[in-house]
Amino acid sequence: MDTFTVKAVIWNPANPVNKVEVELIVDTGATYTVISTSILNKLGINPTRTVQVMLADNRVIEKPIGEVGIEIEGYRASATPVIFGDEGINLLGSVTMEQLGLAPDPVSKRLRPTVVLLM
């Protein structure tokens, strides 16, 4: 699938007044959202634990993970997990998309609301 980007506003759930707008690459292969460590530090986000992540070259490394509030196109989650990423790498992962009730539409290159399952 071709990639595309979306704009998001993120904030520290413990201090929601301090917000920043970021551009995220929609990545259906990423489980968690990834935000540059410098942005998370600026917002005062602290890691809560570390997770093992598999990279595109099949290497497995450990990365710190925390939580941010996020809003995309009016859809909002008060907290979603984010991996502390390398500089300039900001990805929207599948967990956050599911929390927001959004899914990528590869034809229009945008996010669309989904019908959620209640089974």
Helices and strands as residue ranges (DSSP letters): E 5-12, E 15-26, E 33-36, H 37-42, E 49-54, E 60-72, E 75-85, E 91-92, H 94-100, E 102-105, E 110-113
